[in-house]
Amino acid sequence: MSEVKKILRKAEDSVEISPEEALILLKLTGKNFIALQKVADQICFEKKNNLVTFVINRNINFTNICYQGCKFCSFSVSNKNKESFLKTIDEIREDVVEAKNAECSEVCIQGGINPELDFDYYIQILKTVKEVDLDIHTHAFSPQEVFHMAKIYETTINNVLKDLKNAGLDSMPGTAAEILVDGIRKVICPNKITTSQWIDVIKSAHKLGIPTTSTMMYGHIEELQDRIEHLEVLRNIQKETSGFTEFVPLPFVSENPLLSKLTEFPLKPSYGMADLKLFAVARIFFNNNINNIQCSWVKLGPKFAQVSLNYGVNDFSGTLMEENITKTAGGGFGEYLAPDEMITIIKAAGKRPVQRDTLYKLLKFY
Ligand code: SF4
């Protein structure tokens, strides 16, 4: 039996595959690529019963002022820039009311690392959401933001997380992960938290009963080996805490970032087949650990996101309503996808659409 067949057989038998085996799968082409698709799709089908979920949510980006200087970022500006904004608590309240009126079950709140903000601002955001509607799930603040709060508040990560939880934080986005390999982070986001600091914030959150998502931004300067290292970091965390609700692979959208000007680190964009292989490998690699693989329609576009539903992906992400980060990076797929459109796209892929909440409780079948 060929090596590829042996690895895929292991996957079919729900035996954990190693990072080395995952790397072999990431390189497949031709008939082996089709074989990988079949196995990932079958595992997903058995696990998820042919259901594809989505969440009705609204993004709220409260500020784009940030001085972290991540080389891939087109969203952040200085406070002198005429495009800069910092939402007041009243403006955030209006956004939450809008989300409530649109029957969102979740608000997803993130912003730049803005030195003008004090810790109380973050607390007030959380309290405001719950004042508008106790039942709206507050999915907020990246590990980078939590790390920053601990610095300005001069306390521990744990204390920050406890205060945030008491003020209404329900779960956190596992963003700011980019690629969890320090050699890559030093180039693309030299001022961001290190891999071990990211792990520390995430594990602390999980241990306090704050679930998070997990993400990976790929298709910039990293090698396939770095992607695998990243997946291994996430799998190890999940084995310890079970706190990840999902894995979201995020292809790098690169219209105008500084990163493309770093000639010593040429960009290696990910094209369609590489994206699909990553989704399928993630499904197989996380088979016994992370149950949900999400596609980002905002980055992939709804058409390609639909294709991904045959490669191990079981979640179509959220309606969003407001999306600044991909838009400023040149992403052209809009800011809002209505639930009806999502339902049509999912049905056309031969799957059954289901509205879910943030923690994957199934709410409504279509
Ligand atoms: S990615 Fe986030 S932390 Fe980095 S510069 Fe942009 S807004 Fe700031």
Boltz pocket constraint, residues with backbone or C-beta under 6 A from the ligand:
constraints:
  - pocket:
      binder: B
      contacts: [[A, 64], [A, 66], [A, 67], [A, 68], [A, 69], [A, 70], [A, 73], [A, 74], [A, 75], [A, 76], [A, 111], [A, 112], [A, 113], [A, 144], [A, 189]]
      max_distance: 6.0
